[in-house]
Amino acid sequence: MKALSLKQPMAWAVFHGKDIENRKWKTNYRGCVLIHASNNWDCNHYKWLLDNEHKLGILVPARSLFVKEAILGMVNIIDCVEHHASPWFFGPYGFVLKDPGLFGMPIPYKGQRGIFEVPDNIIIDALRMFRAHG
């Protein structure tokens, strides 16, 4: 399955209203992708989220509560645009996101750059584990 790695707190934001993922590169890919939270932290984005909580209608958790180096859930990429009315759009390219689904538990996994492949067995094994312990 395809995956996209994002720095925190933006990986979290995908599941809390973020409908655009900004990139310096465009993609022709359309469809479902896993959202991976990288091991990196973006202080500027965290400050932006805190400054815009009211405008975005979200409550941003403490930095210590963000999961890193894990697959958090999935979302559909339905378009790639150069302009968008979303408050999340900064460009130069924006992957338009729809139908996010947060997993019950994060799946530990080391990410990669770009849109990358995650072996199906990683997801299947995680689902089995969740069912066995859930």
C-alpha positions as CSV (number, residue, x, y, z in Angstrom):
1,M,0.0,0.0,0.0
2,K,1.1,3.6,-0.7
3,A,2.2,5.8,2.2
4,L,3.1,9.5,2.7
5,S,5.3,10.6,5.6
6,L,4.6,13.9,7.3
7,K,6.3,15.7,10.1
8,Q,4.4,16.1,13.3
9,P,2.2,17.9,14.1
10,M,0.9,17.9,10.5
11,A,0.4,14.1,10.4
12,W,-1.9,14.5,13.4
13,A,-3.7,17.4,11.7
14,V,-4.7,15.2,8.7
15,F,-7.1,13.5,11.2
16,H,-8.3,16.8,12.7
17,G,-9.5,18.8,9.7
18,K,-6.4,19.3,7.5
19,D,-7.6,18.9,4.0
20,I,-4.4,19.8,2.1
21,E,-0.9,18.5,2.3
22,N,1.6,21.0,1.0
23,R,4.5,19.9,-1.0
24,K,7.3,21.3,-3.2
25,W,6.5,18.6,-5.8
26,K,3.4,17.6,-7.6
27,T,1.9,14.2,-7.9
28,N,-0.3,12.4,-10.4
29,Y,-1.2,9.8,-7.7
30,R,-4.8,9.6,-6.8
31,G,-6.2,7.2,-4.2
32,C,-5.7,5.9,-0.7
33,V,-2.5,6.5,1.2
34,L,-1.3,5.6,4.6
35,I,-0.3,8.6,6.7
36,H,3.0,8.1,8.4
37,A,4.2,10.4,11.2
38,S,8.0,10.9,10.8
39,N,10.5,11.2,13.6
40,N,10.8,14.9,12.8
41,W,9.1,17.7,14.6
42,D,8.1,21.0,12.9
43,C,8.1,23.8,15.5
44,N,6.8,26.4,13.0
45,H,3.8,24.3,12.1
46,Y,3.1,23.6,15.8
47,K,3.1,27.3,16.6
48,W,0.9,28.0,13.5
49,L,-1.6,25.3,14.8
50,L,-1.7,26.8,18.3
51,D,-2.1,30.4,16.9
52,N,-5.0,29.2,14.6
53,E,-6.9,26.8,16.9
54,H,-10.0,28.9,17.1
55,K,-10.0,29.6,13.3
56,L,-9.5,25.9,12.5
57,G,-11.9,24.6,15.2
58,I,-9.3,22.3,16.7
59,L,-7.7,21.8,20.1
60,V,-4.0,21.1,19.7
61,P,-2.5,18.6,22.2
62,A,0.7,19.1,24.1
63,R,3.8,18.3,22.1
64,S,4.6,15.2,24.3
65,L,1.4,13.5,23.1
66,F,2.2,13.3,19.4
67,V,3.1,9.9,18.1
68,K,6.2,9.7,15.8
69,E,7.7,7.0,13.6
70,A,4.4,5.3,13.0
71,I,1.5,4.9,10.6
72,L,-1.5,6.7,12.0
73,G,-4.2,6.0,9.5
74,M,-5.2,6.6,5.9
75,V,-6.7,9.2,3.6
76,N,-7.5,9.6,0.0
77,I,-5.6,12.0,-2.3
78,I,-8.2,13.2,-4.7
79,D,-6.3,16.0,-6.5
80,C,-3.0,18.0,-6.7
81,V,-3.5,21.7,-7.0
82,E,-1.5,25.0,-7.2
83,H,-4.2,27.1,-5.6
84,H,-6.9,26.3,-3.0
85,A,-9.2,28.2,-0.7
86,S,-8.4,26.0,2.3
87,P,-6.7,27.7,5.2
88,W,-4.3,24.7,5.1
89,F,-3.0,25.6,1.7
90,F,0.4,27.2,1.5
91,G,1.7,25.6,-1.7
92,P,3.4,25.6,-4.0
93,Y,1.5,22.3,-4.5
94,G,-1.3,20.9,-2.4
95,F,-2.5,17.3,-2.3
96,V,-6.2,17.6,-1.7
97,L,-7.2,15.1,1.1
98,K,-10.5,13.5,1.7
99,D,-12.0,10.8,4.0
100,P,-9.3,10.5,6.7
101,G,-9.5,7.4,8.9
102,L,-7.4,7.3,12.1
103,F,-6.4,3.8,13.1
104,G,-7.2,2.6,16.7
105,M,-3.5,2.3,17.4
106,P,-0.5,3.6,15.6
107,I,1.6,1.1,13.7
108,P,5.4,1.5,14.3
109,Y,7.2,2.0,11.0
110,K,10.1,3.9,9.6
111,G,9.1,6.3,6.9
112,Q,10.7,7.4,3.6
113,R,10.6,10.4,1.4
114,G,7.9,10.9,-1.3
115,I,5.0,8.5,-1.8
116,F,6.4,5.1,-0.8
117,E,5.3,1.5,-0.5
118,V,4.5,-0.2,2.8
119,P,4.3,-4.0,2.5
120,D,0.7,-5.3,2.9
121,N,1.9,-7.8,5.6
122,I,2.8,-4.8,7.9
123,I,-0.8,-3.6,7.9
124,I,-2.3,-7.2,8.1
125,D,-0.1,-8.2,11.0
126,A,-0.9,-4.9,12.9
127,L,-4.7,-5.6,12.4
128,R,-4.3,-9.1,13.7
129,M,-2.4,-7.8,16.7
130,F,-5.0,-5.2,17.4
131,R,-7.8,-7.7,17.3
132,A,-5.9,-10.1,19.5
133,H,-5.3,-7.5,22.2
134,G,-8.4,-5.3,21.6
